Amino acid sequence: MKNLLSISTIVLIVLSVFSARYAGDECDFNKNMNRVLDELKGKDDRSAHFRTIISLIINGKEKTFERIVNGQILERKKGKDGFGYDPIFLPYGYDHTFAEMSLEEKILSVTVYALLNGWLNI
């Protein structure tokens, strides 16, 4: 039996944001992003990281993998793809947001890395 669970979140260090409900219980990411952008106006520290945790269970044995992608919050939204905070998150080392990345590029930068890194460290 095989089971796979993936959980991803963004952590905004300067604002201590850890929730999809940042701007209200309706989990509206557009409202969340607007609130983040408003609260970061004029701030120099815009650091954040995107965290993915994957739990894989094979034959009753669980292995957890984690990937943290460090980056910053932009001053405005860029891109239309992705979900959540993707349009305002710019990973270090990239010139485009998660919302501007192809699905393949985002998966390779986050999910596959977490799995491979965890697998190699078993």
N, C-alpha and C positions, 0 to 999 in steps of 0.2 A: 504494500500500500504506500502511495506517495501523496504527500500534501505539501502545498506551497502557499505561504502567506507573505505578502509584501506590504509594508507600511512606509509611507514617505511623509515627511513634514519639513517645513522650513522653520528655522530658528533665527529670529532677528535679535541679535545680541543686545543692541542698544535699547530696544523697547521691551525686551523679555516677552516676545510674542511666541507662543507655542501652540496656537489653536486655530482651527478653522472657524471658530465662533468669535474671532477678534472684534468684529464690528456688529455682532448680534447673533442671536440663536438661529437665524435662518441660513447660516453658513454661506453667505453671498460673497464669493471671492472678489468680485468687482468692488463691493463696499469695503472689504478687508484691505484690498490694495490701495484704495483711495484714502482710507484712514491711515495706513502706514505712510503713504507719501505725504500726507498732511503733517503727521507727527514728526517726520524726519526733515521737514523744511528747515534749512539753515544749520543742520547738524553735519559735522565733519565725519563722524564715525557712522558709516552706513554698512558696517560689516554684518554678514549673515552667513548661515550655512544651510545647505539642503541635506537632510539626513534620511537615508533609506535603510530600513532593517528588513531582512528577508529571513523567514523561518522555513526551513525545509525539513520535512519528516519523511524518512524512508525506512520501511520495516520497523517502525516504532522508535527509531533513533532520530532525535532532533539535532539539527545544527543551525545556528544563527549566524548570519552574515550582516555586516554593517558597512556602509559607505557614507562618508561625509564629504560633501563638495563645498569648499569654502568660496565665498564670493562677496558681492556687495549688492545693496539695493540701489537701483537707478533713481533718477529724479522724475522719470516719466515712464509710462508703459511702452514696451517695444515688442512687437510680434503679436500674432493672433492665435497661434497653436498652443498646445499644452493645456494645463489646468492650474488651478490654485494661484500661487504667486509667481508662476513662470514668467509672465511679461515684465516683472520688475526685478527679477533675480539674474545677475550677471556673474557667472562663475569666473574665478580667477583663471587667467590663461586663455580666455575666449574673448572674442569681440562681438558676440551675440548672446542674447538671453536664451533661457530654456525654451521660451515661446517661439523663438526664431529658429531653433534647431529642428532638424528632421527627427522623427521618432527614433530612427536607427541611431543617430548621433547621441541623443539623450539616453537611450537605453545603454549604449556602450559606455557612456561617461558615468553612469550611476549603477544600474542594475547588474550588468555583466561584471563590472569591476568588483562589486560587492561579493558576488558569487565566487569569482575566481580567487579573489584575495582570501576569502574565508576557506575555500576548498584547499588552497595551498598552505594554509595555516592550521589545518586540522591536526 
